[in-house]
Amino acid sequence: MSNSSSLTQFLLLAFADRRELQLLHFWLFLAISLAALLANGLILSAVACDHHLHTPMGFFLLNLSLTDLGCICTTVPKTMHNSLWGTTTISYKGCAAQLFFLAFFLSAEYYLLTIMCYDRYVAICKPLHYGTLLGSRACAHMAAAAWATGFLNSLLHTASTFSLPLCQGNALGQFFCEIPHILKLSCSHSGYRREIGLIVVSACLGFGCFIFIAFSYVQIFRAVLRIPSQQGRHKAFSTCLPHLAVVSLSLSTGTVEHLKPLSISSPSLDLIVSVLYSVVPPALNPLIYSLRNQELKDALKKLITGCFSEAINSPSACYGPH
């Protein structure tokens, strides 16, 4: 049996034992991470450079892209490293850092999605008060609250989890460090109950956000259906559908990951579900928003074509002066 005071590393769950499959996983994750980095980077650039996107929703979308980049950069590089070099280890401190940052970015993203729902609610149900309720200072305060709450939530969970004595080995049944799998290694009942209590508090806060989102969308749909013109209803729905799709993707994958029955659990299924909940949403979120947001599509098109035209005239234009 190992003890947390002498534990120096954890063993992560490998995607495959065969070398060919390990390399396949490396290239697959490389493609996903590059696509996510490119898509989120383009959204960050478009929102920052195009004044048409200097709106509350554009500001929150910029913050959402930052959380997506954070999620991808927290889990995928270590997975790629292990697949490329055929290892499964992660250091004790590296595991703690990975758990902290993943919990931080996921929590902040969920709170930002809740705030973005409030933005859509005010825009459609209380349009005359939009400028007052969602001014630049109010938006900055709400975004700061989302980041600060995510940071505090992550800090409490990480400190509580890694203060537990671990005596059930060092093998994690996951390809990244996650609280439930570390708790399985604990031999302290009091510490285990403390962390479970923190999880319950976080779950209650998350459920409160879910109730707020559900209630807001009920009010939004009622308001949209009262719009007399079909064109007006279509325009209102088109501003809400990307956010609703992103919320549904995040909630469905997270729910399946943490609430799936033990009877159907298996290492291969757990790996697939974990990828769906931790890697796929950050890669798909930019695509979902850009498909339905005409202003964002126009800004991205202008950014890309402008960069290409500048590159043709001056190869260093897109990279700045040397």
N, C-alpha and C positions, 0 to 999 in steps of 0.2 A: 504493500500500500504506500502511496505517495502522500506527502504533506505539502500544503501550499507554501510553507516557508522554504522548502527545498525544491519545489517545482520550478523548472526553468523554461519549459516549453510545453505546448499542447500538440496533439496529433489531429489534423483536420481530416475530414472525409474526402477520399480521393474520388475523382470522377470515373476513373478506369484504371485497370492494372496493366493493360497492354500499352506498349510504348506508342504504337500508331494512334490509338484512341486518345492518349494524353496529348499528343501533338495536334490532333484534330480539335480537341477542346481548347488548346491554346489559341489556334487560329480563329476559332469561332468566337471566343471571348475577345480577342483582339479586334475582330471586325465589329462586334457589338459595341465595344468601348469606344472605338474610333468614330463610329456612327453617332453614338450618344454625345461624345465630346464635340464633334462637328456641328450637330444639330443644335445643341444647347449653346455652343459658342456663337452660332449665327443668330440665335434669338437674342442673346445678350448684346451683340453688336447692333442688331437692328433696333432694339428698344433704346439703346443708348444714343444711336446716331439719328434716328428718324423722329422729328418733333411730333408727327401724327400719333406716335405711340407713347408720348409723354403724358399718359393718363393714369388714373389709379390702377386700372386693370393691367396696363403695360408695366407699371412699377411692380405689382405683385407677380406678374409673369416673370419678370427679371429675377425676383427673389426665388421663385419656384425653380427656375433654371439653375440657380446656384445650388439649391438643395439636391437637384438631380445630378449635377456634376459631382457633388460631394458624395452621394451614395455610390455612384459608379467608381469613383477614385478610392473609396474605402475598401471595397470587397474585391473588385476585379483584378487589380494588379497583383495581389498576393496569390490569387487563384491561378493567374497566368504564369507567375513565377514557379509555383509548385508543379503545374502541368508541364512546363518547359524543361525543368530540371529533374522531374520525377521524384519530388519530395512531397511530404505531407505535413511538415512541421511549421509552427509559428511560435515565436518566443512569448514568454509570459507577459512582458510589457507590451509587445506587439499585439497580443490578443486583447489586452485591456484597452489599448488605444483604438483598435478596430471596433470593439464593442461600443466604446464611448462615442466615436464619430458616427457610426451607423445609427445608433439610437438618437443622437443629436439631429442628424439630417432628416431621418424619417419622422421624428416628432415635429420638427420645425415645418416640414412639408405638409403634414396633416393639419397643423394649425393655420398655415398659409392658405390651404384649400378651403378651410372654414371661413377665413376672412374674405377670400375671393367669392365665396357664396354670398356673403353679406353685401359685397360690391354689386353682384348681379341683382340681389333682392332690392337694394336701394335704387339701382338704375331703372328697374322695371316697375316696381311697386310705388316708389316715392321719387320720381324723376325730378320734381321741383326742388327737392331737398338734397339732391346728389352733390352739388358743389359745396354745401354746408357740412354734410355728414362725412364726405370723403375728400376733404381738402388735403393739401400736400402735407401739412403737419399731422393731421389725423392718420393719414396713410403711413407716414414714417413711424408714428407711435405704435400703430397696430402691427406693422412688420417687425419692429424692435421687440414688441411683446411676444410675438411668435418665436423669434430667434432666442430670446431670453428664457422663455418657458421650455423650449426644446433643450437648451443648454442645462438648465436646472434639473429637468427630468432625467437627462442622460447622466449628469454628474452623480445624482443620488443613486441611480441604478448601478452605475459602474462601481462606485465606492462600496455600495452594499454587497454586490456580487463578489467582488475581489477581496473583500474582508472575510469571506467565509473560508474555513479550513477545508481543504480538498483532500479526500483520502480514497477516492474510488477510481484511481488511475488518472490518465491525462488524455484519453481518446475522446474527442468530440464527434458526435454523430452529425456533423454539419460541415460544409466547405468554408464557412467563416465563423467567427466567434459570436455566439448568441447566448443570451441569458438562460433560457430553459435548458440548454445542453450543458452549460457550466454548473447549473444548480444540481443536475443529476450526479455530479462528481462530489457534491458536498456531503459532509458527515456531521454537520451542525444543525440540529433541529430548530433551535432558537433563531439562528441566522437565516435559515431557510424560510421560516415563518415571517421574519422581518421583510425579506425580499418579496415574498408572495404578497404581503400587505402593501408594499410599494406598487407592485404590479396591479393589484386591485384598484388602488387609488388612480393610477394612470389609466386603467381601463374605464373607470367611472368618468374621468375627464374626457377620454376619447368618445365614450358613449354620449356624453353631453353634447360634444361637437357634432356627432352623428344626428342626434335629435334636432339640433339647430339647423343642420343642412337639410334634413328631411322636411321640417316645418317650413323653411324658407322656400324650398322648391314647390311645396304645395301652394303657397301664396303666389309664387311666380307663375305657375301654370294657370292658376285661377285668373290672374291679371292678364296673362297673354290671351287666354281664350275669350276675354271680354273685348279684345281689340277688334274693331269692326272689319278692317280690311285684311285680306289674306296675305298681302305683301307685308303689312305691319306685323302680323303674327309670325310669318316666316323669318323676318329680320330679328324679332325678339328671341325666337327659339334658337336661331343661329348663333346668337351671342352666349347662350347658356349651354348648348350641347357640348362644346369642347370641355368646359369645366365639369359637367355632369359625367362625361365619359372618363375623364381623368380620375374623378372621385370614385366612380364605380370600379375602375381598374385597380386602384390602390386598395379599396376596401375589400373587394372580392379576393384578390390574391393574398392579402394579409389575413383575411378570415380563414381561407382554406389552409394557409400555412400553420396557423396557431390553433385552429379548432377542428382539424380533420380527425376523424375517429381513429383510435389506436389500432382497431381491427384491420384497417386498410393500409396502415403505415408500413413502409419498406424503405431500405436505403435508396433505391433507385427512384421511387416515387417522391421521397423526401427531397432528393436533389433537384428533381424537376420542379417541384412546387417552390422550393427555395429560390431557384433561378427566376421563376415567374414573379415572385414577390419582391426580390431585391435587385434584380438586374433589368428585367423587361420594362417596368413602368418608367424608370428614368430615360430609357432609350425611346420609348413610344410617346411620352408626353409632348415633346416638341412637335412631332408629326401630327398628333391629334389637334393641337392648337393651331398649327399653321394651315391645316386643311380647311378649317371652317372660319378662320379670321381673315377677312379680305384685306384689312389694313396691314396685318402682319405679313400676309403673302406678298402684298405690293412692296412693303419695306424690304423683305428678304430678296425679292426679285431685283429691286433697285440696288441693294447692297452687292449682290453677286455679279450682276451685269456691270455695275460701276467698277468693281474690282478687276473684272476681266478686261474691260476696256482700258483701264489705267495700266494694267499689266502689259497689254499689247503695246501701248505707247511708251511706257517706262517700266521695265521689269521690277524695279525696286519700289514702285508706288505703293504696293499693298503691304510693304514691310517697313516703310519709313526710311529715313536717310541713314546711310551707313556712318 
